Amino acid sequence: MFWWFWEAFMPQPVWAVEPADAGDAAEFADIHEASFARGWSVDEMDALLRDRAVIACALRREGDRRACGFALSRMAKDEAEVLSIAVESAGRGKGGGAALFGRHLGRLSAEGVRRVVLEVDEDNQAALALYARFGFREVGRRKAYYARADGSKGVARVLALDSL
């Protein structure tokens, strides 16, 4: 009944966002598998983290080396595509996703990226709200793009941010 009162006084996590490397592959694969109908394997994550065109950030709780989220983007000249962003379920709704994505966009900007594109399942309201908060706008749709756990296919909304 009074859970909201206690929640207001509970310490909120302090987030650290750091560059990621191949040593984060297993943790990223676990988070991805728990977040999407078709998770990426450790080998797939390892290959992405070793790719020189990929910018990767790890979300950690301050003082904890274990990753609880990640963001991966592939750069091509002054444009980047967000390949994936995920936060473990226990960390969602606590500001970690916004901290992660904001820092990730900052790293992309520092690398000379001026335009960022991504796809998001049209049913993922939390992600859509996060991207809108950072100024992304819809530029297209892809029907039957996302595989869902029940075998159906979800529509991807293609979003872009043109002035990083």
N, C-alpha and C positions, 0 to 999 in steps of 0.2 A: 504494500500500500504506500509506504513512504520511500520506496526504492529511489525515486528521483531525488529526494533530499540527500540520501547517502551518496548517490552518484555525483552530485554537485561538489561534494567534498573529497571525493576520491582523487588521488593524483592522476593526472592525464599523462600518457606517455610523451616523452621528449624524443623526437625523431632525429635520426642521423641519416643523411643521404650521402652515399659515397660512391666513387667509381667502382665498378665491379670487374672481376676478372674470371678466368676459367675455374678458379677454385670455388666459385659460387654456383657452378653448373648443377650440382645435385640438389641444392636447396631451391634453386630457381625451378628446376624440373618438378619438384614436389609441389611447390606453390602453383605452378601452371596446371599440373594435373588436377589439383583440387579446385581450380577456378574455371576450367573449360571442359567441354564435353570430350575433346580430343587433346589430351595433354602432350606436350613435347617431351621427348626422352632426354636423359642426361647427355647422350651423344649429340643430339640436336642442339641443346643449350651450349654444350662445350664448343661446338663448331661456331655458333653465333658469337660467343664470348671471345673467340680467337680471331674472328674476322675484323680486320683493321678498319673496315667501313662501318662497323657497328659501335654505337655509343651505348654503354650499359651502366645503369645506376642500381645500387642496392639500397633498400630501405631497411634500417635497423633501429631497434629501440636503443636509446643512448645507454652505453655500458654493456650491450649485448652484441656479440660478434655474429650471431645467427641472423641471416636475412629473413625478413618477414614480408618483403615485397620487392619488386623489381620493375624496371622499365628498360626496354630495348628498342633502339631505332637504328635504321640503316641510312647512312648519308650518301648522297650523290650530288657532288658540287654544292650548290647552295640550297638544296632541298633534302628533306629527310622524311622517311616513312616510319611511323611508330609501328613496330612489329608486334609488341605485346607490352601490356602493363598489368600487373596483378598485385594484390595485397592479400595475405592470408586472411581467412574469415575472421579470426579473433581480433585482427587489427583494423577491420573495416569500420567506417563511421566515426573514427577517432582522429581524423586529420592527417593520417599518414599518406593517403593517396594524393592529397593536394600538395603536401610537402614534397613527396617524391616527384610528382609530375612537374611542379614548378621548378625544382632544382634540375630535373632532366631537361626541360626546355631551356633553362639557363646554360647548361653545358652545350646543347645544340647551337644556341646563339653564339657562344664563345668560339665554336668551331666554324663559324661563318654561315650557318644555316639561316635562311630567311623565310622559307616556306616549309610547313610541316603538314603532312597528310596522314590520315589513319582511317581504319574501318572499325565500326562498332555495331554490335547487334542492336537492332532497333528496340528490343525489349529490355536492354540494359539501362534502366533509368538512372542509376547511380553514376555510371560512366558518362552518359549523355550530359548529366548535370555538371559533372567535373569538367568536361571539355567545354561546355558553354561558359563556365566560369572563367576559363582561360581565353575565351574569344573565338573558339572554333565555330565554323558555320558549315552547313551541309552543302556539298557540291555534287552529290550523286547518290545512287543506290545500286546495290547488287542483290538481285533476287536469288533465293536458295543458296546463299553463300556460307552460312554458318551451320555446321552439323550440331544438332541438339541430341541430348542423351536419349530422348524418346524416338530418335530416328528421323524426325522432321528436320526441315531446313529453315533457318532464320534469315531475314533480310538484313543486309549490312548497309548502314548509312555511311557514306564516305564524307568525312569532314576535313576541312583545311583551315589552317591559320596562315595568312599570307604576309604578316608583318611581325616577325619575331623580334 
